Amino acid sequence: MYVMAAGNADPIEGAKFLVAFGLGTLPALLGFGMATRWLSGAMTQRITKISGVILLVMGLHDFQRQYEC
């Protein structure tokens, strides 16, 4: 997102783009923050570990797809 904003020739338009992106992601970030506050500590740790595994699998999948012949 920052590259797209920086690639714009007009700094005002780039700033508008970043503000719109920030406002668009704010509800999801606040929702996840509130959800982790309501969950128990054990459940939060479990979700964090599962999220890490999911990210690792997605990264390995993308790596494999990039180097397929």
Backbone bond lengths (Angstrom), bond angles and torsions (degrees), N, CA, C in turn:
res aa  C-N    CA-C-N  psi(-1)  N-CA   C-N-CA  omega(-1)  CA-C   N-CA-C  phi
1 M - - - 1.427 - - 1.520 110.79 -
2 Y 1.341 115.76 -40.00 1.457 118.83 -179.38 1.522 110.95 -65.26
3 V 1.320 116.35 -35.65 1.464 120.01 179.80 1.520 109.75 -66.27
4 M 1.326 116.79 -40.77 1.462 119.41 178.68 1.522 110.71 -64.42
5 A 1.331 117.13 -40.72 1.462 120.52 179.33 1.523 110.56 -68.10
6 A 1.331 116.60 -40.92 1.465 119.89 -179.49 1.524 111.08 -70.92
7 G 1.331 116.98 -29.70 1.458 120.70 -179.95 1.516 113.28 -71.79
8 N 1.306 116.37 -14.74 1.452 120.59 177.54 1.531 108.07 -74.15
9 A 1.304 117.02 138.06 1.461 120.64 -177.19 1.520 112.58 -70.86
10 D 1.313 117.51 -24.89 1.456 122.05 -175.70 1.529 110.18 -101.95
11 P 1.333 118.57 120.46 1.467 119.88 -178.93 1.530 113.48 -63.86
12 I 1.310 117.52 -30.94 1.468 121.00 178.77 1.528 109.78 -66.81
13 E 1.326 116.77 -43.08 1.467 120.44 178.49 1.529 110.46 -65.54
14 G 1.327 117.00 -38.62 1.461 120.55 176.81 1.523 111.26 -63.06
15 A 1.325 116.53 -41.12 1.462 120.79 178.51 1.530 110.51 -65.57
16 K 1.321 116.86 -40.47 1.466 120.71 177.15 1.530 110.76 -60.86
17 F 1.319 115.86 -40.85 1.460 121.11 179.64 1.524 110.55 -62.38
18 L 1.323 117.55 -45.27 1.462 120.97 -179.51 1.529 111.79 -68.13
19 V 1.311 117.91 -36.68 1.468 120.50 176.86 1.522 109.93 -64.54
20 A 1.324 116.68 -43.74 1.467 120.20 179.13 1.527 110.32 -63.33
21 F 1.316 117.21 -40.90 1.468 120.61 177.96 1.527 110.57 -64.02
22 G 1.315 116.47 -43.79 1.461 120.36 179.25 1.515 112.17 -63.13
23 L 1.322 117.47 -42.74 1.468 120.97 178.23 1.525 111.26 -66.80
24 G 1.320 116.80 -31.37 1.462 120.13 179.37 1.518 112.61 -72.89
25 T 1.317 117.34 -32.18 1.462 120.03 -178.34 1.530 112.47 -91.82
26 L 1.319 117.34 -14.91 1.461 120.86 -177.23 1.529 113.89 -57.79
27 P 1.336 120.06 -45.66 1.474 118.67 -179.95 1.532 113.25 -60.26
28 A 1.314 117.24 -40.52 1.469 119.99 179.38 1.524 110.67 -66.15
29 L 1.321 117.33 -42.90 1.463 120.08 179.78 1.525 111.56 -64.60
30 L 1.320 117.00 -42.87 1.462 119.93 177.74 1.527 111.40 -65.32
31 G 1.329 116.01 -39.05 1.462 120.18 179.13 1.519 111.81 -63.27
32 F 1.320 117.35 -44.26 1.468 120.37 178.23 1.520 110.65 -66.25
33 G 1.310 117.20 -38.66 1.460 120.12 178.47 1.519 112.20 -63.02
34 M 1.328 116.59 -43.28 1.465 119.73 178.61 1.521 111.40 -69.20
35 A 1.326 116.79 -36.73 1.463 119.88 -179.95 1.524 110.96 -64.55
36 T 1.328 117.57 -40.49 1.462 119.18 179.77 1.525 111.17 -70.03
37 R 1.314 117.60 -28.41 1.462 119.93 177.39 1.535 110.40 -69.08
38 W 1.335 116.71 -37.02 1.452 120.80 -178.01 1.532 112.87 -77.48
39 L 1.330 115.80 -26.83 1.466 118.74 -179.17 1.519 110.37 -76.77
40 S 1.296 115.37 155.45 1.465 119.12 177.59 1.530 110.01 -70.98
41 G 1.323 115.58 164.00 1.462 120.32 -179.53 1.516 112.55 -61.39
42 A 1.340 117.36 -40.90 1.464 120.63 179.72 1.525 110.93 -64.90
43 M 1.329 116.31 -41.21 1.461 119.84 -179.83 1.529 110.44 -67.01
44 T 1.317 117.40 -38.77 1.462 121.19 178.68 1.524 110.39 -62.71
45 Q 1.329 117.61 -43.10 1.465 120.61 177.55 1.520 111.06 -62.81
46 R 1.309 116.41 -40.15 1.467 120.37 -179.96 1.530 110.59 -64.83
47 I 1.314 117.13 -44.70 1.464 120.91 179.33 1.520 110.45 -63.65
48 T 1.338 117.05 -39.06 1.460 120.48 178.53 1.521 111.08 -62.53
49 K 1.320 117.22 -43.22 1.472 120.54 178.66 1.526 111.15 -65.76
50 I 1.329 116.65 -43.24 1.464 119.87 179.03 1.526 110.60 -63.10
51 S 1.326 116.93 -40.13 1.473 120.80 178.35 1.525 110.70 -62.15
52 G 1.322 116.50 -41.07 1.464 120.37 177.89 1.517 112.28 -62.18
53 V 1.325 116.45 -41.96 1.468 120.52 178.60 1.528 110.26 -65.23
54 I 1.323 116.68 -42.51 1.462 120.31 179.03 1.524 110.65 -61.25
55 L 1.329 117.57 -44.37 1.466 120.57 178.61 1.521 111.52 -63.00
56 L 1.321 117.12 -40.02 1.460 121.16 178.65 1.521 110.79 -63.29
57 V 1.329 116.67 -45.58 1.465 120.45 179.35 1.529 110.73 -62.96
58 M 1.326 116.80 -43.25 1.464 119.72 178.72 1.527 111.37 -62.59
59 G 1.333 116.63 -41.41 1.461 120.36 178.50 1.518 112.46 -63.78
60 L 1.336 116.42 -43.11 1.467 120.01 177.79 1.522 111.22 -65.35
61 H 1.314 116.83 -37.81 1.466 120.99 177.71 1.530 110.20 -62.89
62 D 1.318 117.09 -46.61 1.469 120.66 178.58 1.521 111.21 -62.98
63 F 1.338 116.51 -40.84 1.467 120.83 178.44 1.523 110.53 -61.47
64 Q 1.333 116.52 -43.79 1.455 120.98 179.74 1.525 110.85 -64.18
65 R 1.328 117.26 -44.00 1.459 121.18 -179.98 1.512 111.92 -63.48
66 Q 1.329 116.62 -33.61 1.468 119.88 -178.42 1.518 111.26 -68.39
67 Y 1.313 117.43 -34.99 1.460 120.84 -173.99 1.523 113.48 -105.43
68 E 1.351 117.75 18.28 1.453 120.23 174.25 1.524 109.03 -71.32
69 C 1.289 115.96 146.17 1.469 120.12 178.64 1.494 111.48 -94.14
